[in-house]
Amino acid sequence: MKLIIMTLPTFFVEEDKILTSLFDEGLDNLHLYKPNSTPIYSERLLTLINSDYHSKITVHEHFYLKEEYRLRGIHIDDATTPVPQGYKGRLCRTCHSIDELKEAKKKSDYVFLNNVFDNMNENKGNDMPPAMDNLREAARKGLIDKKVYALGGVNADNANMAKELGFGGVVICEDLWDKFNIHRESDYKELINHFERLRKTIC
């Protein structure tokens, strides 16, 4: 099962150092997710990361960065927004319901299914997370497969459940970044150690 790390939506001082350390420890798929941000901040972050790692980064906004920095690909945060005109590279999307999976998978290298485990932690916003019975039925029908990655509330404890359901990978965000306070800390050793535990559990 594949492991994807998604960045925090905000930029912070130690971010380039932490991301570089994660790549050093074996991270091979980072999603750069900075919604509604000014592109110059993403550019600055990318320039601070060794260019050898740029091919492991997928960008969620400012898609011109993909070519400018030779990134891995682009990610569209819904199932229906058209691909940028002329784009031919690696593409992934987020599906916000099981019903969106069938069509989205046809036109994507892989897709995220959102809110998979949020009900096991806390329900965020108004979106109701898919019930486990619905997930099992989707797996039985082949809607959940190696091209579908679980997003939302995924952690080291429930990742094996995602694997049993047939997900091809998981997307980790809060479970990793909760190990580092971006406002008060500079030592990110606990975060890196947690990443190593995640890799051993998931990969």
ROSE-520143 format. One record per residue: x, y, z of N, C-alpha, C, O, CB in turn; residue number from 1; residue in three letters. Coordinates in steps of 0.2 Angstrom, whole numbers. Glycine has a CB too. Layout:
# ROSE-520143
R  n_east  n_north   n_up  ca_east  ca_north  ca_up  c_east  c_north   c_up  o_east  o_north   o_up  cb_east  cb_north  cb_up    i   aa
R       X        Y      Z        X         Y      Z       X        Y      Z       X        Y      Z        X         Y      Z  NUM  ala
...
//
This chain:
# ROSE-520143
R  n_east  n_north   n_up  ca_east  ca_north  ca_up  c_east  c_north   c_up  o_east  o_north   o_up  cb_east  cb_north  cb_up    i   aa
R       4       -6      0        0         0      0       4        6      0       9        7      4       -5         0      6    1  met
R       2       11     -4        6        17     -5       5       22      1      -1       22      4        5        20    -12    2  lys
R      10       26      2        9        31      8      11       38      4      16       39      1       14        30     13    3  leu
R       6       43      5        6        50      3       6       54      9       2       53     13        1        52     -2    4  ile
R      10       59      9       10        64     15       7       71     11      10       73      6       17        65     18    5  ile
R       2       74     15        0        80     12       2       86     17       2       85     23       -8        80     12    6  met
R       4       91     14        7        97     18       1      100     22      -5       99     21       10       102     14    7  thr
R       3      104     27       -2       108     31      -4      113     26       0      115     21        1       111     37    8  leu
R     -10      116     26      -12       121     22      -9      128     22      -9      132     18      -20       122     23    9  pro
R      -5      129     28       -2       135     29       6      134     29       8      128     30       -3       138     36   10  thr
R      10      139     27       17       139     27      20      140     34      16      144     38       20       144     22   11  phe
R      26      138     35       29       139     42      36      139     41      39      136     37       26       134     47   12  phe
R      40      141     46       47       142     46      51      136     45      55      136     40       49       145     52   13  val
R      49      131     48       54       125     48      51      120     42      54      114     41       53       121     54   14  glu
R      47      122     38       44       117     33      48      114     28      48      108     27       38       121     29   15  glu
R      53      118     25       57       115     20      62      110     23      64      105     20       61       121     17   16  asp
R      64      112     30       69       107     33      65      100     34      68       95     34       71       110     39   17  lys
R      59      101     37       55        95     38      54       91     32      55       85     32       48        97     42   18  ile
R      52       94     27       50        90     21      56       87     18      56       82     15       47        95     15   19  leu
R      62       91     18       68        88     16      70       82     20      72       77     17       74        93     16   20  thr
R      69       82     26       71        76     31      66       70     29      68       65     29       70        78     38   21  ser
R      60       72     28       55        66     26      57       63     19      57       57     19       48        69     25   22  leu
R      59       67     14       62        64      8      68       60     10      69       54      7       63        70      3   23  phe
R      72       63     14       79        59     16      77       52     19      81       47     18       83        63     21   24  asp
R      71       52     22       69        46     26      65       41     21      63       36     24       65        47     32   25  glu
R      64       43     15       61        38     10      54       40      8      51       37      4       60        32     14   26  gly
R      52       46      9       45        49      7      46       49     -1      51       52     -3       43        55     10   27  leu
R      41       46     -5       42        47    -12      36       50    -15      35       50    -21       43        40    -15   28  asp
R      31       52    -11       25        56    -14      22       61     -9      19       59     -4       20        51    -16   29  asn
R      24       67    -10       22        73     -6      17       77    -10      18       78    -16       28        77     -4   30  leu
R      11       78     -7        6        83    -10       7       90     -7       5       91     -1       -1        80     -9   31  his
R       8       95    -11        9       102     -9       2      105     -9       0      107    -15       14       105    -13   32  leu
R      -1      105     -3       -8       108     -3      -8      114      1      -7      114      7      -12       102      0   33  tyr
R      -8      120     -2       -8       127      1     -14      131     -2     -13      135     -6       -2       130      0   34  lys
R     -20      129     -1      -26       132     -4     -26      140     -3     -25      142      3      -32       129     -1   35  pro
R     -28      143     -8      -29       150     -8     -23      154     -6     -23      160     -4      -35       152     -4   36  asn
R     -17      151     -8      -11       154     -6      -8      158    -12     -10      157    -18       -5       149     -4   37  ser
R      -3      163    -10        0       167    -16       5      162    -19       9      159    -15        3       173    -13   38  thr
R       6      162    -25       11       157    -28      18      158    -26      22      153    -26       10       157    -36   39  pro
R      20      164    -25       27       165    -23      29      162    -17      35      160    -17       28       173    -22   40  ile
R      25      160    -13       27       156     -7      28      149     -8      32      146     -6       21       157     -1   41  tyr
R      24      146    -13       25       139    -15      32      139    -19      36      134    -18       20       137    -19   42  ser
R      33      144    -23       39       145    -27      45      145    -22      50      141    -23       40       151    -31   43  glu
R      45      149    -17       50       149    -12      51      143     -8      57      141     -8       49       155     -7   44  arg
R      46      139     -6       47       133     -3      50      128     -8      55      124     -6       40       130     -1   45  leu
R      48      128    -14       51       123    -19      59      125    -20      63      120    -21       48       123    -25   46  leu
R      61      131    -20       68       133    -21      72      130    -15      78      130    -16       68       140    -22   47  thr
R      69      130     -9       72       128     -3      73      120     -2      77      118      2       69       131      3   48  leu
R      70      117     -7       70       109     -7      74      107    -12      74      109    -18       63       106     -7   49  ile
R      79      102    -11       83       100    -16      80       98    -22      75       94    -22       88        94    -13   50  asn
R      82      100    -28       78        99    -34      78       91    -36      74       89    -40       82       102    -40   51  ser
R      82       87    -33       82        80    -34      75       77    -31      73       72    -33       88        77    -30   52  asp
R      72       81    -27       66        78    -24      60       81    -27      54       79    -25       66        80    -16   53  tyr
R      61       86    -32       55        89    -35      50       84    -39      44       85    -39       57        95    -40   54  his
R      53       79    -41       50        74    -45      45       70    -41      42       65    -43       54        69    -49   55  ser
R      45       71    -34       41        67    -29      36       72    -26      32       70    -22       46        64    -23   56  lys
R      35       77    -29       30        82    -27      24       83    -32      25       85    -38       33        89    -25   57  ile
R      18       83    -29       12        84    -33       9       91    -31       8       91    -24        7        78    -33   58  thr
R       7       95    -35        5       102    -33      -3      102    -34      -6      100    -39        8       107    -37   59  val
R      -6      105    -29      -14       106    -29     -16      113    -32     -22      113    -34      -16       105    -22   60  his
R     -12      117    -33      -13       124    -35      -8      127    -39      -2      124    -39      -15       129    -30   61  glu
R      -9      132    -43       -3       135    -47       0      130    -51       6      129    -50        2       139    -42   62  his
R      -4      127    -56       -1       121    -59       5      123    -64       8      118    -66       -7       118    -64   63  phe
R       6      129    -65       12       130    -69      18      128    -66      24      127    -69       12       138    -71   64  tyr
R      18      127    -59       24       125    -55      26      118    -57      32      116    -57       22       125    -48   65  leu
R      21      114    -60       23       107    -62      29      107    -67      33      104    -66       17       104    -64   66  lys
R      28      112    -72       33       112    -77      39      116    -75      45      114    -77       30       115    -84   67  glu
R      38      121    -72       43       126    -70      48      122    -65      54      123    -66       41       132    -66   68  glu
R      46      118    -61       50       114    -56      51      107    -57      54      103    -53       48       116    -49   69  tyr
R      48      105    -63       48        98    -65      45       93    -59      49       88    -57       55        95    -66   70  arg
R      39       95    -57       36        91    -52      33       85    -54      33       84    -60       31        96    -48   71  leu
R      31       81    -50       28        74    -51      21       75    -55      20       71    -60       27        70    -45   72  arg
R      17       79    -53       11        80    -57       6       85    -53       9       89    -49        7        73    -57   73  gly
R       0       85    -55       -5        90    -52     -11       86    -49     -12       81    -51       -7        95    -58   74  ile
R     -14       90    -45      -20        87    -41     -25       92    -42     -25       97    -40      -18        85    -34   75  his
R     -31       89    -44      -37        93    -44     -42       91    -38     -43       85    -38      -41        93    -51   76  ile
R     -44       96    -34      -47        95    -28     -55       93    -28     -58       93    -24      -46       100    -23   77  asp
R     -57       91    -34      -64        88    -35     -64       83    -41     -59       82    -44      -69        94    -36   78  asp
R     -69       81    -43      -70        75    -48     -72       78    -55     -71       74    -59      -75        70    -46   79  ala
R     -73       84    -55      -76        87    -62     -73       92    -65     -74       94    -71      -83        88    -60   80  thr
R     -69       96    -61      -66       102    -64     -61      100    -70     -57       95    -69      -61       106    -59   81  thr
R     -62      103    -76      -58       101    -82     -50      102    -81     -48      106    -77      -60       105    -88   82  pro
R     -47       97    -84      -39        97    -84     -37      104    -87     -40      106    -92      -36        91    -87   83  val
R     -32      107    -85      -29       113    -88     -28      112    -96     -25      106    -97      -23       116    -85   84  pro
R     -30      116   -100      -29       115   -107     -22      114   -109     -17      117   -107      -31       122   -111   85  gln
R     -21      108   -113      -15       106   -115     -11      102   -110      -5      100   -112      -11       112   -117   86  gly
R     -13      101   -104       -9        97    -99      -9       90   -101     -14       87   -103      -12        98    -92   87  tyr
R      -3       87   -101       -3        80   -103       1       75    -97       2       69    -98        2        79   -109   88  lys
R       3       78    -92        6        74    -87       2       70    -82      -4       69    -83       11        79    -83   89  gly
R       5       68    -76        2        64    -71      -4       68    -68      -3       74    -66        7        62    -66   90  arg
R     -10       65    -67      -15        69    -64     -19       64    -59     -20       58    -60      -20        70    -70   91  leu
R     -21       68    -54      -25        64    -49     -30       69    -46     -30       75    -47      -20        62    -43   92  cys
R     -35       66    -43      -41        70    -41     -43       68    -34     -42       63    -32      -47        70    -46   93  arg
R     -48       72    -31      -51        70    -25     -58       69    -26     -62       74    -29      -50        76    -19   94  thr
R     -61       64    -24      -68        62    -25     -71       63    -18     -68       61    -13      -69        55    -27   95  cys
R     -77       66    -18      -80        68    -11     -86       63    -10     -90       64     -5      -83        75    -11   96  his
R     -87       58    -14      -92        53    -13     -90       47    -17     -86       47    -22      -99        55    -15   97  ser
R     -92       41    -15      -91        35    -18     -94       35    -25     -90       32    -30      -94        29    -14   98  ile
R     -99       38    -27     -102        38    -33     -98       42    -38     -98       40    -44     -109        42    -33   99  asp
R     -93       46    -36      -89        49    -41     -83       45    -43     -79       47    -48      -86        56    -38  100  glu
R     -82       40    -40      -76        36    -41     -75       33    -48     -70       33    -51      -75        30    -36  101  leu
R     -80       30    -50      -80        26    -57     -78       31    -63     -73       29    -66      -87        23    -59  102  lys
R     -81       37    -63      -79        41    -69     -72       44    -68     -68       45    -72      -84        46    -70  103  glu
R     -71       46    -61      -64        50    -60     -58       45    -61     -53       47    -63      -64        52    -53  104  ala
R     -59       39    -59      -53        34    -60     -51       33    -68     -46       32    -69      -55        27    -57  105  lys
R     -56       34    -72      -55        33    -79     -50       38    -82     -46       37    -87      -61        33    -83  106  lys
R     -50       44    -79      -47        50    -82     -41       52    -77     -38       58    -78      -51        56    -83  107  lys
R     -39       48    -72      -34        50    -67     -29       44    -66     -31       38    -67      -37        52    -60  108  ser
R     -23       46    -64      -18        41    -62     -20       38    -56     -19       32    -55      -11        44    -62  109  asp
R     -23       42    -51      -26        39    -45     -30       44    -42     -30       50    -44      -20        37    -40  110  tyr
R     -35       42    -37      -39        47    -34     -39       46    -27     -38       41    -24      -46        46    -37  111  val
R     -41       52    -23      -42        52    -16     -50       51    -15     -54       54    -19      -39        58    -13  112  phe
R     -52       47    -10      -58        47     -8     -58       50     -1     -55       48      4      -61        39     -7  113  leu
R     -62       56     -1      -62        60      5     -66       57     11     -71       54     10      -64        67      3  114  asn
R     -65       59     17      -69        58     23     -70       51     25     -75       49     28      -76        61     22  115  asn
R     -65       47     23      -65        39     24     -66       38     32     -70       34     34      -59        36     21  116  val
R     -61       40     36      -61        39     43     -63       45     47     -62       44     53      -54        36     45  117  phe
R     -65       50     45      -66        56     49     -71       55     54     -70       58     60      -69        62     45  118  asp
R     -76       50     53      -81        49     59     -77       45     65     -80       45     70      -86        44     56  119  asn
R     -71       42     64      -68        39     69     -64       44     74     -62       42     79      -63        34     67  120  met
R     -63       50     71      -60        55     75     -65       61     76     -68       61     82      -54        58     71  121  asn
R     -66       65     72      -71        70     72     -74       72     65     -70       72     61      -68        77     76  122  glu
R     -80       73     65      -83        75     59     -82       82     57     -84       86     61      -91        73     59  123  asn
R     -79       83     51      -77        90     49     -82       93     44     -83       90     39      -70        90     47  124  lys
R     -84       99     46      -89       102     41     -96       98     41     -98       95     46      -86       102     34  125  gly
R     -99       99     35     -106        96     35    -106       89     31    -111       86     30     -110       101     31  126  asn
R    -100       87     28     -100        81     24    -100       75     29     -96       74     33      -93        81     20  127  asp
R    -105       71     28     -105        65     32    -100       59     29    -100       58     23     -112        62     32  128  met
R     -96       56     33      -91        52     31     -95       45     28    -100       43     31      -86        50     36  129  pro
R     -92       42     23      -95        36     21     -95       30     26     -90       29     30      -91        33     15  130  pro
R    -101       27     27     -101        22     32     -97       16     30     -96       15     24     -109        19     33  131  ala
R     -95       12     35      -90         6     33     -94        1     28     -91       -2     24      -88         3     39  132  met
R    -101        0     29     -104        -4     25    -104       -2     18    -103       -6     13     -112        -5     27  133  asp
R    -105        5     17     -104         7     10     -97        6      7     -97        5      1     -106        15     10  134  asn
R     -92        7     11      -85         6      9     -84       -1      7     -81       -3      2      -80         8     14  135  leu
R     -87       -6     11      -86       -13      9     -90      -15      3     -87      -18     -1      -88       -17     15  136  arg
R     -96      -12      2      -99       -13     -4     -96      -10    -10     -96      -13    -16     -107       -10     -4  137  glu
R     -93       -4     -9      -89        -1    -15     -83       -5    -17     -82       -6    -23      -87         6    -13  138  ala
R     -80       -8    -12      -74       -12    -13     -76      -19    -17     -73      -21    -21      -71       -14     -7  139  ala
R     -82      -21    -15      -85       -28    -18     -86      -26    -25     -85      -31    -29      -91       -30    -14  140  arg
R     -89      -20    -27      -90       -18    -34     -84      -16    -38     -85      -15    -44      -96       -13    -34  141  lys
R     -79      -16    -35      -73       -14    -38     -72       -7    -39     -67       -4    -42      -73       -17    -45  142  gly
R     -76       -3    -35      -75         5    -35     -69        7    -31     -65       11    -33      -81         8    -33  143  leu
R     -68        3    -26      -62         5    -22     -56       -1    -24     -58       -7    -24      -63         4    -14  144  ile
R     -51        2    -27      -46        -3    -29     -39        1    -28     -38        6    -24      -47        -5    -36  145  asp
R     -34       -2    -32      -27         1    -31     -26        8    -33     -21       11    -31      -22        -3    -35  146  lys
R     -31       11    -37      -31        18    -39     -34       22    -34     -34       28    -36      -34        18    -46  147  lys
R     -37       20    -29      -41        24    -24     -37       24    -18     -35       19    -15      -48        21    -23  148  val
R     -36       30    -15      -32        31     -9     -37       34     -4     -41       39     -5      -26        36    -10  149  tyr
R     -36       32      2      -40        34      8     -38       41     10     -32       41     12      -41        29     13  150  ala
R     -42       46     11      -41        52     14     -46       54     19     -52       53     18      -41        58      8  151  leu
R     -43       57     25      -48        59     30     -47       55     36     -50       50     36      -55        60     27  152  gly
R     -44       58     41      -44        54     47     -39       48     47     -40       44     52      -50        52     49  153  gly
R     -35       47     42      -31        41     42     -25       42     47     -22       47     47      -28        40     35  154  val
R     -24       36     50      -18        36     55     -15       29     55     -17       25     52      -20        39     62  155  asn
R     -10       29     60       -7        22     60     -11       17     63     -10       11     61        0        23     65  156  ala
R     -16       19     66      -21        14     69     -26       11     64     -28        5     65      -24        17     75  157  asp
R     -28       15     60      -33        13     55     -31       11     48     -35        9     44      -39        17     55  158  asn
R     -25       12     47      -22        11     40     -23        4     38     -24        3     32      -15        13     40  159  ala
R     -22       -1     42      -23        -8     40     -30       -9     38     -31      -13     34      -21       -12     46  160  asn
R     -35       -5     41      -42        -6     39     -43       -4     32     -46       -7     28      -46        -2     44  161  met
R     -39        2     30      -39         4     23     -37       -1     18     -39       -2     13      -35        11     22  162  ala
R     -31       -4     20      -28       -10     16     -33      -15     15     -34      -18     10      -22       -12     19  163  lys
R     -37      -17     21      -42       -23     20     -47      -21     16     -50      -26     13      -44       -25     27  164  glu
R     -49      -15     15      -55       -13     11     -53      -12      4     -57      -12     -1      -57        -6     13  165  leu
R     -46      -13      2      -44       -13     -4     -41       -7     -7     -39       -6    -13      -49       -15     -9  166  gly
R     -40       -2     -3      -37         5     -5     -30        3     -7     -26       -1     -4      -38        10      1  167  phe
R     -28        7    -12      -21         6    -15     -16       10    -11     -10        9    -11      -21         8    -22  168  gly
R     -19       15     -7      -14        19     -3     -18       23      2     -24       23      2      -10        24     -7  169  gly
R     -14       27      6      -17        31     11     -14       38     11      -8       39      9      -17        28     18  170  val
R     -18       43     13      -15        50     13     -15       52     20     -20       53     24      -20        55      8  171  val
R      -9       54     23       -8        56     30      -7       64     30      -3       66     26       -2        52     33  172  ile
R     -11       67     34      -10        74     36      -9       75     43      -4       75     46      -16        78     32  173  cys
R     -15       76     46      -15        78     54     -11       73     58      -8       75     63      -22        78     56  174  glu
R     -12       66     56       -8        61     61      -1       63     61       2       61     66      -10        54     58  175  asp
R       2       65     56        9        67     56      11       74     59      15       75     63       12        67     49  176  leu
R       7       79     56        8        86     58       6       88     65       9       93     68        5        91     53  177  trp
R       2       83     68        0        84     75       6       83     80       6       85     86       -5        80     77  178  asp
R      12       80     77       18        79     81      22       85     81      28       84     84       21        73     78  179  lys
R      20       90     78       25        96     78      21      102     79      16      103     75       29        96     72  180  phe
R      22      107     84       19       113     84      22      118     80      28      120     82       18       115     92  181  asn
R      19      121     75       23       125     70      24      132     73      28      136     71       19       126     64  182  ile
R      20      134     79       21       140     82      26      140     87      28      146     89       14       142     84  183  his
R      27      135     91       31       135     97      38      130     96      42      131    100       27       133    102  184  arg
R      38      126     91       43       121     91      48      122     86      46      125     80       41       114     91  185  glu
R      54      120     87       59       119     81      62      113     80      65      111     75       65       125     82  186  ser
R      61      108     86       64       101     85      58       97     83      53       96     86       66        99     92  187  asp
R      60       94     77       54        90     73      56       83     73      54       79     69       53        92     66  188  tyr
R      60       81     78       63        74     78      57       69     80      56       63     77       68        73     84  189  lys
R      52       71     84       46        67     85      42       65     79      40       60     77       42        70     91  190  glu
R      41       71     75       38        70     68      41       65     64      38       61     61       37        77     65  191  leu
R      48       66     63       51        61     59      51       54     61      50       49     57       59        63     58  192  ile
R      51       53     68       51        46     71      44       43     69      43       37     68       52        46     78  193  asn
R      39       48     70       32        45     68      31       43     61      28       38     59       27        51     70  194  his
R      34       47     56       34        45     49      38       39     48      35       34     44       38        51     45  195  phe
R      43       37     51       46        31     51      42       25     53      42       20     50       53        31     55  196  glu
R      38       26     59       33        21     61      27       20     56      25       15     55       30        23     68  197  arg
R      25       26     53       20        25     48      22       21     42      19       17     39       18        32     45  198  leu
R      28       22     40       31        19     34      31       11     35      29        7     31       38        21     32  199  arg
R      33        9     41       34         2     43      27       -1     44      26       -7     42       38         1     50  200  lys
R      22        3     46       15         1     46      12        0     40       8       -5     38       11         5     51  201  thr
R      13        5     35        9         5     29      12        2     23       9       -1     19        7        13     28  202  ile
R      19        3     22       22         1     16      24       -6     16      27       -9     12       28         6     15  203  cys
//
